[in-house]
């Protein structure tokens, strides 16, 4: 006997699920906690769970890539912009950045800096902002939210930089 639970505007967190959990699996004695759209716990279930896809549910991760060529020294430069589509909620999972010079990278949400990283001499010239462990799922973005990635370098010559963003859209 299965209980049907419909979640609208929230998320289900599977505790104890392995990386190989697939659509159609039956998960025995698995504790499930679901949350409202603000992340507040709503309830738990410890009965067997049958995982099925639903129309309009989570889509596979979306990846967006962008680059800025011949970036001059001392000029903050936009690398990438992502806007959450109308009627969607997105989970920001990670952003990777790289370039030909040491640089200072910023991640902004709706024009407010939420993270930054530097690359340095003697190390790789790439960095990763990994949000998949943040609140156990990533950074929640609502329809219309805008994520931008900028770069600033102070080396005396032009350089190329790039960024890749990964989100899951609901």
N, C-alpha and C positions, 0 to 999 in steps of 0.2 A: 504494500500500500504506500503510495507516494502522496505527500502533501505538496500542493502547488503554492509557491510564494512568488508574488510579482513585486518587484522593486521598481519604483518610479523615482527618478531623480536622486539615486543613491548608488552605493557600491556594495558588493558582497566580498568579504574577505575570507578566503579559505585557509584555515589554520591546519597545518599538518599535510597539506597537499604537496606531492612531489613535483619535480619539474616535468615529469612525463604525464601529468594529468591532462587528459584529452576530452574533447566533446564526446559524449556518449558513455563515458566511464561511470560506474557506480562507485561512490565513495562511502565506505562503511565506517561508522563510528567517527566521523569527521565533524569537528566543531566548526560551525559557520557563524560568523558575526556579520550582521548587516548594519549599514550606517545610512543616515539621511544625507542629503546633499551638503550639509555643513560638517559632516564627519562625526556626528553624534551617534553613539550606539543606539540601535532601535530594538534589537533582539538577537537571540541565538537559537540555533537548531543543532541537535546532536544526533538526529535520525539519519539513516542512509540518504544520500543525495544523488540524484541522477542529473548529470550536467547536460543541458540541451541548448542549442543556439536559439536566439530569438530575433525576430525581425527588428532592426534598429538597435541592436545590442552593440557591444564593443567591436570595433573593426580592428583588423591587424594593425600593428604599429605603422605609423606614417613617418616617412623620412623626408626631410627637406634639406637640400644642399645649396650653398651659395658661396661665391668668392668675390674678393675685391682685388683687382690687379693694379700694380704700380702705385701702391699707397705711399704718399710722401711722409716724411718724418714730422712728428709733432702734430699730426692732424687726426683727431678722433674720426674713425671711419665706420660706417654701417656695414656689417658683414652679412647679416641675415635678419629677416623679419618673418614672423609667423603670427597669423590672426586666427583665433578659434572661429570656425564657421558658425553662422547663425543656426540656432537650434541644437547645437552640440555642446558637450562638455569634453575637455581634453585633459589627459594626464601627461605632464611633461616628464619624460623618463631620463633623457640625457642630451647633452650637447657636447660635441667634439670640436676643437679648434686647432688650427695649425697655421704656420707661416714660415717665411724665409728669414725672419729676424726675431730677436727677443722682443716680447711685446706684453702689453697689459690688456686683458680681455674683460669685458663687462657683460653681464646678462641683466636685462631690464624687463620688468613686467609692468606694462602700462606706464612707461617712462620712469619707474622707480628701480634703482639698482637692487637686485636681490642676490647677486653673487659676482665674484671677480677672481681672476687668477693671473699670475705672471709666468712667463717663461724666462729662463735665465741662461747665462753662459754655462757651458759644460754639461747641459742637460738636453733632453729632447726639446724640440721647438713646437711641441704639441701638448695640449691639456684636454682633460675631460671633466665636464660638470656632470656628475652622476646623481640623479635625484630618485632613482628607483627604490632606495631605502628610506626616503623622506616620507613620514607618515605611513610607512609600509607599502606605499604604492607610487609615489611621485608627487609632483606639485600639481594640484588641481587648478584648472583654468576654465573659466566660464565663457560662454559665447561672447565674442567681441573683445576678449582679452588679447593683448598684443605682447608677444615676446620679441625683443630685439637683442642682437649680439653686436657689440662694437669692439674695435681694436685700436690701440694707440701704440706706436713704436717711436723710438728716438734715435735710431741708427741713421747715419748720414746719407743713406741712399734709398731708392725706391724698393719696395718689396711686395710680394703677393701673399695674401692670406685667404683662408677658407674656413667655413663652419658647416657642421651638419647637426640638425636637430631631429630628435625622435620623440614622437608623441603617440598615444593611443586615443582615438576619438570615440565618443559614445553618442 
